[in-house]
């Protein structure tokens, strides 16, 4: 118990970074699965059209719907990556400004 309290300032940030990495991995897997499923649906739709199970109008309507969903997922992934880059940039800026604001010792002779 005492060790946990003493190591909290060191282990807290490490645990936080690990948790964030796990969340990013989970979200990436979910998005990849969603995109993969949409691509499979698109392929299945194309096959159904090719063998004459659905009309051209139905094919085009369903294809557009699936393609819009794929595009939305890709846009969401792109925006998430930009947001992450922005957060990294902000953290670097904060570290830089904290370093600049530290008092310096000036010796006068």
Biopython code that builds the backbone (N, CA, C, O; Angstrom):
import numpy as np
from Bio.PDB.StructureBuilder import StructureBuilder

atoms = [
    (1, "UNK", "N", (0.824, -1.192, 0.000)),
    (1, "UNK", "CA", (0.000, 0.000, 0.000)),
    (1, "UNK", "C", (0.868, 1.256, 0.000)),
    (1, "UNK", "O", (0.621, 2.199, -0.751)),
    (2, "UNK", "N", (1.874, 1.249, 0.844)),
    (2, "UNK", "CA", (2.772, 2.396, 0.924)),
    (2, "UNK", "C", (3.515, 2.595, -0.395)),
    (2, "UNK", "O", (3.736, 3.727, -0.825)),
    (3, "UNK", "N", (3.896, 1.491, -1.033)),
    (3, "UNK", "CA", (4.607, 1.590, -2.314)),
    (3, "UNK", "C", (3.709, 2.222, -3.384)),
    (3, "UNK", "O", (4.173, 3.014, -4.204)),
    (4, "UNK", "N", (2.420, 1.864, -3.366)),
    (4, "UNK", "CA", (1.498, 2.446, -4.346)),
    (4, "UNK", "C", (1.416, 3.961, -4.175)),
    (4, "UNK", "O", (1.397, 4.710, -5.152)),
    (5, "UNK", "N", (1.368, 4.389, -2.931)),
    (5, "UNK", "CA", (1.280, 5.822, -2.660)),
    (5, "UNK", "C", (2.563, 6.526, -3.085)),
    (5, "UNK", "O", (2.523, 7.604, -3.677)),
    (6, "UNK", "N", (3.699, 5.907, -2.779)),
    (6, "UNK", "CA", (4.975, 6.524, -3.123)),
    (6, "UNK", "C", (5.224, 6.550, -4.630)),
    (6, "UNK", "O", (5.825, 7.487, -5.153)),
    (7, "UNK", "N", (4.758, 5.518, -5.313)),
    (7, "UNK", "CA", (4.991, 5.434, -6.759)),
    (7, "UNK", "C", (3.879, 6.083, -7.589)),
    (7, "UNK", "O", (3.983, 6.135, -8.815)),
    (8, "UNK", "N", (2.836, 6.569, -6.953)),
    (8, "UNK", "CA", (1.702, 7.155, -7.681)),
    (8, "UNK", "C", (2.113, 8.277, -8.637)),
    (8, "UNK", "O", (1.615, 8.309, -9.762)),
    (9, "UNK", "N", (3.000, 9.202, -8.241)),
    (9, "UNK", "CA", (3.377, 10.258, -9.191)),
    (9, "UNK", "C", (4.069, 9.730, -10.447)),
    (9, "UNK", "O", (4.000, 10.353, -11.506)),
    (10, "UNK", "N", (4.729, 8.590, -10.328)),
    (10, "UNK", "CA", (5.424, 8.013, -11.479)),
    (10, "UNK", "C", (4.506, 7.078, -12.255)),
    (10, "UNK", "O", (4.437, 7.141, -13.482)),
    (11, "UNK", "N", (3.803, 6.211, -11.532)),
    (11, "UNK", "CA", (2.984, 5.196, -12.188)),
    (11, "UNK", "C", (1.668, 5.758, -12.738)),
    (11, "UNK", "O", (1.116, 5.210, -13.693)),
    (12, "UNK", "N", (1.169, 6.832, -12.152)),
    (12, "UNK", "CA", (-0.090, 7.415, -12.628)),
    (12, "UNK", "C", (-0.039, 7.799, -14.093)),
    (12, "UNK", "O", (-0.885, 7.356, -14.870)),
    (13, "UNK", "N", (0.931, 8.610, -14.494)),
    (13, "UNK", "CA", (1.020, 8.973, -15.919)),
    (13, "UNK", "C", (1.270, 7.768, -16.828)),
    (13, "UNK", "O", (0.749, 7.709, -17.942)),
    (14, "UNK", "N", (2.063, 6.814, -16.352)),
    (14, "UNK", "CA", (2.337, 5.620, -17.163)),
    (14, "UNK", "C", (1.047, 4.841, -17.371)),
    (14, "UNK", "O", (0.751, 4.410, -18.485)),
    (15, "UNK", "N", (0.278, 4.658, -16.299)),
    (15, "UNK", "CA", (-0.999, 3.946, -16.409)),
    (15, "UNK", "C", (-1.944, 4.680, -17.350)),
    (15, "UNK", "O", (-2.677, 4.053, -18.116)),
    (16, "UNK", "N", (-1.926, 5.999, -17.293)),
    (16, "UNK", "CA", (-2.771, 6.790, -18.183)),
    (16, "UNK", "C", (-2.405, 6.606, -19.643)),
    (16, "UNK", "O", (-3.284, 6.491, -20.497)),
    (17, "UNK", "N", (-1.125, 6.577, -19.931)),
    (17, "UNK", "CA", (-0.658, 6.384, -21.310)),
    (17, "UNK", "C", (-1.045, 4.996, -21.806)),
    (17, "UNK", "O", (-1.472, 4.838, -22.950)),
    (18, "UNK", "N", (-0.895, 3.992, -20.946)),
    (18, "UNK", "CA", (-1.269, 2.622, -21.322)),
    (18, "UNK", "C", (-2.766, 2.560, -21.620)),
    (18, "UNK", "O", (-3.178, 1.947, -22.604)),
    (19, "UNK", "N", (-3.579, 3.193, -20.774)),
    (19, "UNK", "CA", (-5.027, 3.178, -20.977)),
    (19, "UNK", "C", (-5.389, 3.854, -22.301)),
    (19, "UNK", "O", (-6.224, 3.347, -23.049)),
    (20, "UNK", "N", (-4.769, 4.984, -22.586)),
    (20, "UNK", "CA", (-5.042, 5.697, -23.841)),
    (20, "UNK", "C", (-4.660, 4.831, -25.044)),
    (20, "UNK", "O", (-5.398, 4.774, -26.028)),
    (21, "UNK", "N", (-3.521, 4.165, -24.965)),
    (21, "UNK", "CA", (-3.088, 3.289, -26.062)),
    (21, "UNK", "C", (-4.087, 2.153, -26.276)),
    (21, "UNK", "O", (-4.392, 1.799, -27.415)),
    (22, "UNK", "N", (-4.595, 1.586, -25.188)),
    (22, "UNK", "CA", (-5.587, 0.516, -25.306)),
    (22, "UNK", "C", (-6.870, 1.027, -25.954)),
    (22, "UNK", "O", (-7.468, 0.332, -26.776)),
    (23, "UNK", "N", (-7.294, 2.231, -25.593)),
    (23, "UNK", "CA", (-8.509, 2.811, -26.171)),
    (23, "UNK", "C", (-8.330, 3.069, -27.667)),
    (23, "UNK", "O", (-9.242, 2.818, -28.455)),
    (24, "UNK", "N", (-7.171, 3.564, -28.051)),
    (24, "UNK", "CA", (-6.890, 3.815, -29.473)),
    (24, "UNK", "C", (-6.898, 2.506, -30.248)),
    (24, "UNK", "O", (-7.459, 2.432, -31.341)),
    (25, "UNK", "N", (-6.275, 1.471, -29.684)),
    (25, "UNK", "CA", (-6.233, 0.160, -30.339)),
    (25, "UNK", "C", (-7.649, -0.398, -30.512)),
    (25, "UNK", "O", (-7.987, -0.923, -31.573)),
    (26, "UNK", "N", (-8.465, -0.283, -29.475)),
    (26, "UNK", "CA", (-9.835, -0.793, -29.539)),
    (26, "UNK", "C", (-10.646, -0.056, -30.601)),
    (26, "UNK", "O", (-11.386, -0.675, -31.365)),
    (27, "UNK", "N", (-10.506, 1.257, -30.643)),
    (27, "UNK", "CA", (-11.247, 2.047, -31.632)),
    (27, "UNK", "C", (-10.785, 1.725, -33.053)),
    (27, "UNK", "O", (-11.599, 1.634, -33.972)),
    (28, "UNK", "N", (-9.486, 1.556, -33.225)),
    (28, "UNK", "CA", (-8.944, 1.220, -34.539)),
    (28, "UNK", "C", (-9.494, -0.115, -35.014)),
    (28, "UNK", "O", (-9.888, -0.253, -36.172)),
    (29, "UNK", "N", (-9.521, -1.098, -34.119)),
    (29, "UNK", "CA", (-10.053, -2.414, -34.483)),
    (29, "UNK", "C", (-11.525, -2.321, -34.866)),
    (29, "UNK", "O", (-11.953, -2.944, -35.838)),
    (30, "UNK", "N", (-12.299, -1.553, -34.115)),
    (30, "UNK", "CA", (-13.723, -1.399, -34.398)),
    (30, "UNK", "C", (-13.936, -0.742, -35.754)),
    (30, "UNK", "O", (-14.771, -1.193, -36.538)),
    (31, "UNK", "N", (-13.190, 0.318, -36.036)),
    (31, "UNK", "CA", (-13.330, 1.012, -37.319)),
    (31, "UNK", "C", (-12.902, 0.115, -38.476)),
    (31, "UNK", "O", (-13.532, 0.117, -39.534)),
    (32, "UNK", "N", (-11.824, -0.655, -38.272)),
    (32, "UNK", "CA", (-11.361, -1.549, -39.328)),
    (32, "UNK", "C", (-12.420, -2.601, -39.617)),
    (32, "UNK", "O", (-12.695, -2.901, -40.779)),
    (33, "UNK", "N", (-13.024, -3.171, -38.557)),
    (33, "UNK", "CA", (-14.067, -4.177, -38.742)),
    (33, "UNK", "C", (-15.260, -3.587, -39.486)),
    (33, "UNK", "O", (-15.828, -4.240, -40.362)),
    (34, "UNK", "N", (-15.641, -2.368, -39.146)),
    (34, "UNK", "CA", (-16.779, -1.728, -39.804)),
    (34, "UNK", "C", (-16.489, -1.515, -41.290)),
    (34, "UNK", "O", (-17.343, -1.783, -42.135)),
    (35, "UNK", "N", (-15.296, -1.038, -41.607)),
    (35, "UNK", "CA", (-14.942, -0.827, -43.017)),
    (35, "UNK", "C", (-14.883, -2.154, -43.762)),
    (35, "UNK", "O", (-15.350, -2.257, -44.897)),
    (36, "UNK", "N", (-14.313, -3.161, -43.126)),
    (36, "UNK", "CA", (-14.216, -4.473, -43.768)),
    (36, "UNK", "C", (-15.609, -5.029, -44.057)),
    (36, "UNK", "O", (-15.847, -5.581, -45.131)),
    (37, "UNK", "N", (-16.525, -4.886, -43.108)),
    (37, "UNK", "CA", (-17.893, -5.368, -43.312)),
    (37, "UNK", "C", (-18.590, -4.611, -44.439)),
    (37, "UNK", "O", (-19.329, -5.208, -45.222)),
    (38, "UNK", "N", (-18.364, -3.313, -44.526)),
    (38, "UNK", "CA", (-18.965, -2.542, -45.613)),
    (38, "UNK", "C", (-18.410, -2.965, -46.970)),
    (38, "UNK", "O", (-19.155, -3.038, -47.947)),
    (39, "UNK", "N", (-17.122, -3.241, -47.037)),
    (39, "UNK", "CA", (-16.536, -3.707, -48.302)),
    (39, "UNK", "C", (-17.097, -5.077, -48.682)),
    (39, "UNK", "O", (-17.318, -5.351, -49.862)),
    (40, "UNK", "N", (-17.325, -5.929, -47.699)),
    (40, "UNK", "CA", (-17.927, -7.241, -47.973)),
    (40, "UNK", "C", (-19.360, -7.077, -48.473)),
    (40, "UNK", "O", (-19.783, -7.775, -49.394)),
    (41, "UNK", "N", (-20.109, -6.152, -47.863)),
    (41, "UNK", "CA", (-21.479, -5.896, -48.315)),
    (41, "UNK", "C", (-21.487, -5.378, -49.750)),
    (41, "UNK", "O", (-22.356, -5.737, -50.545)),
    (42, "UNK", "N", (-20.519, -4.537, -50.069)),
    (42, "UNK", "CA", (-20.425, -3.992, -51.423)),
    (42, "UNK", "C", (-20.122, -5.102, -52.431)),
    (42, "UNK", "O", (-20.708, -5.139, -53.513)),
    (43, "UNK", "N", (-19.220, -5.991, -52.077)),
    (43, "UNK", "CA", (-18.890, -7.117, -52.952)),
    (43, "UNK", "C", (-20.098, -8.029, -53.134)),
    (43, "UNK", "O", (-20.388, -8.469, -54.246)),
    (44, "UNK", "N", (-20.796, -8.311, -52.047)),
    (44, "UNK", "CA", (-21.993, -9.148, -52.115)),
    (44, "UNK", "C", (-23.061, -8.501, -52.992)),
    (44, "UNK", "O", (-23.732, -9.176, -53.772)),
    (45, "UNK", "N", (-23.208, -7.197, -52.854)),
    (45, "UNK", "CA", (-24.171, -6.462, -53.671)),
    (45, "UNK", "C", (-23.809, -6.562, -55.150)),
    (45, "UNK", "O", (-24.680, -6.768, -55.995)),
    (46, "UNK", "N", (-22.525, -6.415, -55.458)),
    (46, "UNK", "CA", (-22.065, -6.510, -56.850)),
    (46, "UNK", "C", (-22.355, -7.902, -57.416)),
    (46, "UNK", "O", (-22.795, -8.040, -58.558)),
    (47, "UNK", "N", (-22.102, -8.925, -56.606)),
    (47, "UNK", "CA", (-22.376, -10.294, -57.061)),
    (47, "UNK", "C", (-23.868, -10.509, -57.297)),
    (47, "UNK", "O", (-24.261, -11.144, -58.276)),
    (48, "UNK", "N", (-24.696, -9.980, -56.398)),
    (48, "UNK", "CA", (-26.148, -10.112, -56.565)),
    (48, "UNK", "C", (-26.608, -9.442, -57.854)),
    (48, "UNK", "O", (-27.477, -9.963, -58.554)),
    (49, "UNK", "N", (-26.036, -8.307, -58.160)),
    (49, "UNK", "CA", (-26.384, -7.609, -59.399)),
    (49, "UNK", "C", (-25.895, -8.397, -60.613)),
    (49, "UNK", "O", (-26.613, -8.536, -61.603)),
    (50, "UNK", "N", (-24.666, -8.911, -60.528)),
    (50, "UNK", "CA", (-24.085, -9.640, -61.659)),
    (50, "UNK", "C", (-24.881, -10.890, -62.019)),
    (50, "UNK", "O", (-24.987, -11.240, -63.194)),
    (51, "UNK", "N", (-25.437, -11.562, -61.020)),
    (51, "UNK", "CA", (-26.194, -12.787, -61.326)),
    (51, "UNK", "C", (-27.687, -12.512, -61.513)),
    (51, "UNK", "O", (-28.475, -13.440, -61.693)),
    (52, "UNK", "N", (-28.068, -11.246, -61.470)),
    (52, "UNK", "CA", (-29.439, -10.866, -61.780)),
    (52, "UNK", "C", (-30.423, -10.951, -60.629)),
    (52, "UNK", "O", (-31.631, -10.943, -60.863)),
    (53, "UNK", "N", (-29.952, -11.031, -59.403)),
    (53, "UNK", "CA", (-30.856, -11.111, -58.253)),
    (53, "UNK", "C", (-31.514, -9.770, -57.936)),
    (53, "UNK", "O", (-32.618, -9.734, -57.392)),
    (54, "UNK", "N", (-30.843, -8.670, -58.273)),
    (54, "UNK", "CA", (-31.407, -7.346, -58.002)),
    (54, "UNK", "C", (-31.329, -6.499, -59.264)),
    (54, "UNK", "O", (-30.503, -6.735, -60.145)),
    (55, "UNK", "N", (-32.205, -5.513, -59.327)),
    (55, "UNK", "CA", (-32.236, -4.634, -60.504)),
    (55, "UNK", "C", (-31.108, -3.608, -60.423)),
    (55, "UNK", "O", (-30.477, -3.421, -59.383)),
    (56, "UNK", "N", (-30.881, -2.958, -61.548)),
    (56, "UNK", "CA", (-29.833, -1.940, -61.598)),
    (56, "UNK", "C", (-30.160, -0.764, -60.682)),
    (56, "UNK", "O", (-29.269, -0.199, -60.048)),
    (57, "UNK", "N", (-31.439, -0.397, -60.614)),
    (57, "UNK", "CA", (-31.845, 0.712, -59.744)),
    (57, "UNK", "C", (-31.572, 0.387, -58.278)),
    (57, "UNK", "O", (-31.044, 1.215, -57.536)),
    (58, "UNK", "N", (-31.941, -0.842, -57.866)),
    (58, "UNK", "CA", (-31.679, -1.261, -56.482)),
    (58, "UNK", "C", (-30.177, -1.306, -56.207)),
    (58, "UNK", "O", (-29.706, -0.882, -55.151)),
    (59, "UNK", "N", (-29.443, -1.830, -57.182)),
    (59, "UNK", "CA", (-27.990, -1.908, -57.019)),
    (59, "UNK", "C", (-27.394, -0.522, -56.814)),
    (59, "UNK", "O", (-26.608, -0.313, -55.890)),
    (60, "UNK", "N", (-27.764, 0.421, -57.667)),
    (60, "UNK", "CA", (-27.198, 1.769, -57.580)),
    (60, "UNK", "C", (-27.567, 2.462, -56.270)),
    (60, "UNK", "O", (-26.739, 3.151, -55.673)),
    (61, "UNK", "N", (-28.801, 2.280, -55.830)),
    (61, "UNK", "CA", (-29.228, 2.908, -54.574)),
    (61, "UNK", "C", (-28.460, 2.327, -53.386)),
    (61, "UNK", "O", (-27.961, 3.069, -52.540)),
    (62, "UNK", "N", (-28.368, 1.004, -53.327)),
    (62, "UNK", "CA", (-27.665, 0.356, -52.215)),
    (62, "UNK", "C", (-26.163, 0.625, -52.277)),
    (62, "UNK", "O", (-25.513, 0.810, -51.247)),
    (63, "UNK", "N", (-25.619, 0.643, -53.494)),
    (63, "UNK", "CA", (-24.193, 0.920, -53.653)),
    (63, "UNK", "C", (-23.860, 2.320, -53.144)),
    (63, "UNK", "O", (-22.869, 2.511, -52.439)),
    (64, "UNK", "N", (-24.688, 3.295, -53.502)),
    (64, "UNK", "CA", (-24.447, 4.667, -53.051)),
    (64, "UNK", "C", (-24.494, 4.754, -51.527)),
    (64, "UNK", "O", (-23.668, 5.430, -50.914)),
    (65, "UNK", "N", (-25.455, 4.071, -50.923)),
    (65, "UNK", "CA", (-25.581, 4.074, -49.464)),
    (65, "UNK", "C", (-24.322, 3.496, -48.804)),
    (65, "UNK", "O", (-23.802, 4.067, -47.845)),
    (66, "UNK", "N", (-23.843, 2.378, -49.316)),
    (66, "UNK", "CA", (-22.650, 1.733, -48.748)),
    (66, "UNK", "C", (-21.416, 2.605, -48.958)),
    (66, "UNK", "O", (-20.607, 2.770, -48.045)),
    (67, "UNK", "N", (-21.274, 3.159, -50.156)),
    (67, "UNK", "CA", (-20.112, 4.005, -50.436)),
    (67, "UNK", "C", (-20.096, 5.256, -49.557)),
    (67, "UNK", "O", (-19.031, 5.703, -49.133)),
    (68, "UNK", "N", (-21.267, 5.819, -49.285)),
    (68, "UNK", "CA", (-21.338, 6.981, -48.395)),
    (68, "UNK", "C", (-20.925, 6.609, -46.968)),
    (68, "UNK", "O", (-20.267, 7.393, -46.285)),
    (69, "UNK", "N", (-21.310, 5.419, -46.527)),
    (69, "UNK", "CA", (-20.909, 4.960, -45.190)),
    (69, "UNK", "C", (-19.397, 4.751, -45.122)),
    (69, "UNK", "O", (-18.759, 5.115, -44.134)),
    (70, "UNK", "N", (-18.830, 4.164, -46.173)),
    (70, "UNK", "CA", (-17.373, 3.964, -46.216)),
    (70, "UNK", "C", (-16.670, 5.317, -46.188)),
    (70, "UNK", "O", (-15.696, 5.505, -45.458)),
    (71, "UNK", "N", (-17.166, 6.249, -46.982)),
    (71, "UNK", "CA", (-16.575, 7.587, -47.028)),
    (71, "UNK", "C", (-16.662, 8.268, -45.663)),
    (71, "UNK", "O", (-15.712, 8.928, -45.242)),
    (72, "UNK", "N", (-17.785, 8.117, -44.970)),
    (72, "UNK", "CA", (-17.951, 8.723, -43.644)),
    (72, "UNK", "C", (-16.967, 8.124, -42.642)),
    (72, "UNK", "O", (-16.391, 8.850, -41.832)),
    (73, "UNK", "N", (-16.768, 6.808, -42.690)),
    (73, "UNK", "CA", (-15.801, 6.170, -41.795)),
    (73, "UNK", "C", (-14.386, 6.657, -42.073)),
    (73, "UNK", "O", (-13.623, 6.924, -41.144)),
    (74, "UNK", "N", (-14.034, 6.772, -43.349)),
    (74, "UNK", "CA", (-12.699, 7.252, -43.701)),
    (74, "UNK", "C", (-12.496, 8.694, -43.249)),
    (74, "UNK", "O", (-11.420, 9.054, -42.773)),
    (75, "UNK", "N", (-13.528, 9.513, -43.396)),
    (75, "UNK", "CA", (-13.448, 10.912, -42.969)),
    (75, "UNK", "C", (-13.311, 10.993, -41.448)),
    (75, "UNK", "O", (-12.546, 11.803, -40.925)),
    (76, "UNK", "N", (-14.057, 10.148, -40.752)),
    (76, "UNK", "CA", (-13.971, 10.120, -39.287)),
    (76, "UNK", "C", (-12.565, 9.723, -38.834)),
    (76, "UNK", "O", (-12.024, 10.307, -37.895)),
    (77, "UNK", "N", (-11.985, 8.742, -39.496)),
    (77, "UNK", "CA", (-10.621, 8.317, -39.164)),
    (77, "UNK", "C", (-9.621, 9.439, -39.430)),
    (77, "UNK", "O", (-8.705, 9.665, -38.639)),
    (78, "UNK", "N", (-9.804, 10.130, -40.538)),
    (78, "UNK", "CA", (-8.906, 11.232, -40.882)),
    (78, "UNK", "C", (-9.015, 12.358, -39.857)),
    (78, "UNK", "O", (-8.003, 12.919, -39.438)),
    (79, "UNK", "N", (-10.231, 12.686, -39.457)),
    (79, "UNK", "CA", (-10.429, 13.743, -38.462)),
    (79, "UNK", "C", (-9.867, 13.343, -37.097)),
    (79, "UNK", "O", (-9.319, 14.181, -36.381)),
    (80, "UNK", "N", (-10.002, 12.070, -36.739)),
    (80, "UNK", "CA", (-9.445, 11.598, -35.468)),
    (80, "UNK", "C", (-7.925, 11.710, -35.481)),
    (80, "UNK", "O", (-7.318, 12.081, -34.477)),
    (81, "UNK", "N", (-7.312, 11.390, -36.620)),
    (81, "UNK", "CA", (-5.856, 11.503, -36.730)),
    (81, "UNK", "C", (-5.424, 12.965, -36.628)),
    (81, "UNK", "O", (-4.423, 13.273, -35.981)),
    (82, "UNK", "N", (-6.173, 13.859, -37.261)),
    (82, "UNK", "CA", (-5.854, 15.288, -37.170)),
    (82, "UNK", "C", (-6.017, 15.797, -35.741)),
    (82, "UNK", "O", (-5.208, 16.598, -35.271)),
    (83, "UNK", "N", (-7.052, 15.339, -35.053)),
    (83, "UNK", "CA", (-7.272, 15.753, -33.666)),
    (83, "UNK", "C", (-6.134, 15.274, -32.776)),
    (83, "UNK", "O", (-5.689, 15.992, -31.880)),
    (84, "UNK", "N", (-5.668, 14.061, -33.028)),
    (84, "UNK", "CA", (-4.549, 13.526, -32.247)),
    (84, "UNK", "C", (-3.273, 14.333, -32.509)),
    (84, "UNK", "O", (-2.524, 14.631, -31.579)),
    (85, "UNK", "N", (-3.031, 14.681, -33.764)),
    (85, "UNK", "CA", (-1.865, 15.509, -34.085)),
    (85, "UNK", "C", (-1.963, 16.870, -33.413)),
    (85, "UNK", "O", (-0.965, 17.395, -32.918)),
    (86, "UNK", "N", (-3.163, 17.441, -33.395)),
    (86, "UNK", "CA", (-3.376, 18.740, -32.760)),
    (86, "UNK", "C", (-3.108, 18.656, -31.257)),
    (86, "UNK", "O", (-2.477, 19.547, -30.688)),
    (87, "UNK", "N", (-3.589, 17.583, -30.612)),
    (87, "UNK", "CA", (-3.351, 17.404, -29.176)),
    (87, "UNK", "C", (-1.862, 17.252, -28.890)),
    (87, "UNK", "O", (-1.353, 17.814, -27.920)),
    (88, "UNK", "N", (-1.166, 16.497, -29.729)),
    (88, "UNK", "CA", (0.284, 16.346, -29.561)),
    (88, "UNK", "C", (0.974, 17.699, -29.690)),
    (88, "UNK", "O", (1.881, 18.015, -28.921)),
    (89, "UNK", "N", (0.546, 18.488, -30.659)),
    (89, "UNK", "CA", (1.131, 19.811, -30.876)),
    (89, "UNK", "C", (0.880, 20.700, -29.666)),
    (89, "UNK", "O", (1.772, 21.429, -29.233)),
    (90, "UNK", "N", (-0.341, 20.642, -29.114)),
    (90, "UNK", "CA", (-0.660, 21.440, -27.930)),
    (90, "UNK", "C", (0.202, 21.033, -26.742)),
    (90, "UNK", "O", (0.689, 21.889, -26.004)),
    (91, "UNK", "N", (0.394, 19.722, -26.554)),
    (91, "UNK", "CA", (1.234, 19.246, -25.455)),
    (91, "UNK", "C", (2.663, 19.749, -25.616)),
    (91, "UNK", "O", (3.283, 20.177, -24.642)),
    (92, "UNK", "N", (3.187, 19.701, -26.829)),
    (92, "UNK", "CA", (4.539, 20.200, -27.074)),
    (92, "UNK", "C", (4.622, 21.694, -26.784)),
    (92, "UNK", "O", (5.607, 22.172, -26.220)),
    (93, "UNK", "N", (3.591, 22.419, -27.169)),
    (93, "UNK", "CA", (3.555, 23.853, -26.925)),
    (93, "UNK", "C", (3.510, 24.147, -25.423)),
    (93, "UNK", "O", (4.179, 25.066, -24.952)),
    (94, "UNK", "N", (2.727, 23.372, -24.672)),
    (94, "UNK", "CA", (2.647, 23.556, -23.224)),
    (94, "UNK", "C", (3.989, 23.271, -22.564)),
    (94, "UNK", "O", (4.421, 24.010, -21.679)),
    (95, "UNK", "N", (4.648, 22.198, -22.995)),
    (95, "UNK", "CA", (5.953, 21.856, -22.432)),
    (95, "UNK", "C", (6.949, 22.965, -22.723)),
    (95, "UNK", "O", (7.738, 23.340, -21.856)),
    (96, "UNK", "N", (6.915, 23.488, -23.940)),
    (96, "UNK", "CA", (7.830, 24.564, -24.318)),
    (96, "UNK", "C", (7.560, 25.815, -23.498)),
    (96, "UNK", "O", (8.501, 26.448, -23.017)),
    (97, "UNK", "N", (6.294, 26.186, -23.329)),
    (97, "UNK", "CA", (5.995, 27.399, -22.574)),
    (97, "UNK", "C", (6.273, 27.208, -21.090)),
    (97, "UNK", "O", (6.635, 28.170, -20.413)),
    (98, "UNK", "N", (6.114, 25.991, -20.561)),
    (98, "UNK", "CA", (6.471, 25.733, -19.167)),
    (98, "UNK", "C", (7.978, 25.872, -18.977)),
    (98, "UNK", "O", (8.440, 26.415, -17.973)),
    (99, "UNK", "N", (8.728, 25.382, -19.940)),
    (99, "UNK", "CA", (10.187, 25.479, -19.848)),
    (99, "UNK", "C", (10.626, 26.939, -19.938)),
    (99, "UNK", "O", (11.582, 27.345, -19.277)),
    (100, "UNK", "N", (9.933, 27.719, -20.750)),
    (100, "UNK", "CA", (10.277, 29.134, -20.893)),
    (100, "UNK", "C", (9.934, 29.941, -19.645)),
    (100, "UNK", "O", (10.574, 30.956, -19.370)),
    (101, "UNK", "N", (8.935, 29.502, -18.892)),
    (101, "UNK", "CA", (8.485, 30.279, -17.745)),
    (101, "UNK", "C", (9.236, 29.944, -16.457)),
    (101, "UNK", "O", (8.993, 30.567, -15.424)),
    (102, "UNK", "N", (10.130, 28.981, -16.505)),
    (102, "UNK", "CA", (10.897, 28.643, -15.309)),
    (102, "UNK", "C", (11.845, 29.789, -14.970)),
    (102, "UNK", "O", (12.473, 30.373, -15.853)),
    (103, "UNK", "N", (11.937, 30.100, -13.686)),
    (103, "UNK", "CA", (12.842, 31.194, -13.305)),
    (103, "UNK", "C", (14.297, 30.802, -13.556)),
    (103, "UNK", "O", (14.688, 29.644, -13.415)),
    (104, "UNK", "N", (15.059, 31.781, -13.921)),
    (104, "UNK", "CA", (16.482, 31.543, -14.143)),
    (104, "UNK", "C", (17.275, 32.364, -13.137)),
    (104, "UNK", "O", (16.869, 33.453, -12.732)),
    (105, "UNK", "N", (18.383, 31.827, -12.760)),
    (105, "UNK", "CA", (19.251, 32.486, -11.790)),
    (105, "UNK", "C", (20.262, 33.330, -12.556)),
    (105, "UNK", "O", (20.998, 32.829, -13.405)),
    (106, "UNK", "N", (20.282, 34.594, -12.244)),
    (106, "UNK", "CA", (21.207, 35.510, -12.903)),
    (106, "UNK", "C", (22.176, 36.018, -11.845)),
    (106, "UNK", "O", (21.770, 36.573, -10.824)),
    (107, "UNK", "N", (23.433, 35.822, -12.100)),
    (107, "UNK", "CA", (24.461, 36.293, -11.170)),
    (107, "UNK", "C", (24.962, 37.655, -11.632)),
    (107, "UNK", "O", (25.389, 37.825, -12.774)),
    (108, "UNK", "N", (24.902, 38.596, -10.744)),
    (108, "UNK", "CA", (25.397, 39.935, -11.053)),
    (108, "UNK", "C", (26.777, 40.097, -10.432)),
    (108, "UNK", "O", (26.990, 39.740, -9.273)),
    (109, "UNK", "N", (27.673, 40.614, -11.176)),
    (109, "UNK", "CA", (29.009, 40.799, -10.601)),
    (109, "UNK", "C", (29.382, 42.252, -10.504)),
    (109, "UNK", "O", (30.475, 42.578, -10.041)),
]
sb = StructureBuilder()
sb.init_structure("model")
sb.init_model(0)
sb.init_chain("A")
sb.init_seg("    ")
for serial, (resi, resn, name, xyz) in enumerate(atoms, 1):
    if name == "N":
        sb.init_residue(resn, " ", resi, " ")
    sb.init_atom(name, np.array(xyz, "f"), 0.0, 1.0, " ", f" {name:<3s}", serial, name[0])
structure = sb.get_structure()
